[in-house]
Amino acid sequence: MNIAILSLGCPKNQVDADVFCHALLKAGHQTVADPAEADVIIINTCGFIQSAKEEAIENILMACQYKQGNPGLKVIVTGCLAERYKSEIMQEMPEVDAVVGIGSNAALPAIVDRLTSAGAGQLESYGPKRDMPLGGARVISTPRHYAYLKIAEGCNNRCHYCAIPLIRGPLRSRPLEDCVAEARWLAGEGVRELILVAQDPTAYGEDWGQPGAVCALLDRLNAIEGIRWIRVLYAYPERISDEFIAAMVRNNKVVPYLDLPIQHCDDTILKNMNRRGGRRDIEDAVARLRAAIPGITLRTTLIAGFPGETEEQYSELCDFVKTVRFDRLGCFAYSAEENTVAARMDNQIPEDVKQRRADHIMELQAQISAEKQAEKIGATLECVCDGVDEETGMYLLRSKADCPEIDGNVLTPADTPLETGAFYRVTVTDSDTYDLYGYAEEKLED
């Protein structure tokens, strides 16, 4: 069968798709990029917040439209939306042929066979969340020089606004040796940049009774030949111990970059969010990171308009943004998610107020980001080439400060040929809010 796979949402979801894609290929199917050529379309959905749910529904309906030209087409919905809403999807969108929860991902080859057999009807399959594979054989859907390594599934943090524990279940850390084995395989496949992902990588090992196990994992990954950069996505401030910082410092392949999802700075709001620690803990973590790792790039995410957020608390958040001066920042209007504690709280903020607050914080950050980017003019940076921008014809490179698909680029003219996946020394000549511009001076040796 020709199978088109559309994976939405975060890199963790993409890794899940890479695993079941491999299983489908092993079962004798083949993948196609164009859904019009497919016998089966699988949509691996995100269902984290309202905007993600809307995007998933739009893609499901789009896939079903291909049935007009291909009545035999089968549409399968899996991922977070399928796990969260189960039978509701089939009831609301009867054009869908199968809804598969995350615990049944490993059964997708068998489900495809059943769907495409004569007389098959609609299917639903929801295995236990613990049956969701933590790893396994996979394809590499990213450009060959970088890949995501999922080190854990689920989350125990129980933030009151977050539906992830409801969807993905409690924390399950992947065995350390399993992570290392996959990283070695990825290196052998040509991966140069390893990006560690989980709902909370800094909690890795806590379910074994070994908090801080991520430090040992970084030590092991740093020793793998072929890997040049190691990037950690999402580090919760309360778990940024001196030991974790020391692991970042001693492992030279770990790039000076962290994403700290702090969400707010007001102590009362943080308590109502069920976040550990307060503003002092956040500021302490930032100060220790900047002291130990000069030039570290710090990114964060914030929520504006959490239930009960007063104008004074919002103003405090604005002042915090201007004082701490994160290198990168994303601010989102609070989304009330079903079956979360926060959705049942009193004093919900009107949608227009939430969005206005989020937009204003992004305006504040745009100025900060532009100033920080301008400070890099004249600097020489180690960068990796991700390819060519089709619109401008310029090469797209990234420095250690830039995570793919999240941050900006270092753009260079195409007058000198560059090799995708190779590393270059680039001198920065100009900047804007999110991107840098410069010239590749020389290719760096492996």
C-alpha positions, 0 to 999 in steps of 0.5 A: 500500500502507498501510505502518506504520513502527516505528523503534526505538533512537536518533535516528540510526535515526529519521533513517534511517527518515525517509529511507526513509519519504520514498522509500516515499511517493514510490513511491506508498505511504502510511503508517498509524499503526495496524499493524492497518490496514497491508499492510506493517509495517517494523520499523527495529531497534536491535541495539546491546546485549542489551536493545535486541535483546530489544526489537527481537525483541518488536516483530518478533513483535508485528508478525507477530501481526497476520498472524492477522487479515490473512494477506496482511500482509508484515513487513520487518525492517531496521536494526541487528539486520537488518544484524548477524544477517542470515539468523539472523532468517529462520531463527529467525522464519520469519514474517518476510517480508524482512530488509533490511540497512542497505546496502539501505535505498534499495531498500525501495520495490522490495522492498515491490513484490516482496513484494506481487506475486503468488507472491512468497516471502521476501526477503533483501537486504544491500548494502555498508554504504557504500551506506547513505544519509548523507542525502537527501530525508526526512520529519520524524517529530519534532514540527515545531519540532525535528529531528535532523540526521545529520552522519556514519555509522559510527565509527573509535573501535573501543571494545572493548565496542562493536558499532557499527563491526561494524554500521555500518562505519567513519566516513563524514562527510557533506559539509558543504554537504549538511548545511547544505542539509538544515538550511536545508530543515528551517528552512524547514519550521518547525524551530527546534531542530537536534540534531546526531547521529552516532556521534561528531560530534566526529570529523566530517571526520577521514575527509577528513583534516580533524579539527575540521571540526565547528567549521566546520559549527557556524559555517555552521549558526549563520548559518541564518535560522529556527534558534534552538537548535543542540544537539550530541549526543555529544562525546568528551572527547579531541576537545573541543579549545579550537577546539571550545569556541571554536566553541560560544562564538562561535556564539550558537545553540549551546546550552550543553549536551553529552553526553560518553560517557566510560564510566569514569574508571579509567585501566586500565579505559579502556585495556582499553576501548580508549578514548583518554585517561584520567581526567586528560583527562576532568577537563581537558575538563570543567574547560575546558568549565565555565570557558569556558561558565558554566552548561553542562549536562553529561551522560554515560554510564557502564558498570559491571561491565566485565570485570575491574572490581575493587571498588576501581575501581568505588569510584573510579568512585563517587567520580568521580561524586560529585566531578565532579557531572554534571548528568545521568548514565546508568549501564548494566550492561556487556553482552557483545556478540558478536564484540567484543573485550571479550566475549572477555576474562577476568574477566567480572563476574556479571550481578547484580554488574554490575546492583547497581553500575549501580543504585548509581551511578544512586542517587548521581546521583539525589541530585546531579541533584535538588540541581542541579535545586533550584538552579534554583528562582527562575531565569528560563529560555528554554524551548520548548513541546513540547505538553501532557502528557495525564496531568497536563494541564500544558504540557511545555516544555524549557530549553536544558539539556533534550534531547528524549526524553532529559532532563526537562521544565519543566512549567507549568499549562495555565491560560494557553494556550501554543503548541507550538513557541513559545519562552517565558520561564519562572520556575521555582518548584519541582523534583524529580529530573528535572523543573522546575515554573514559570510562563510569563511571556511569549512570546519574539519570533523 
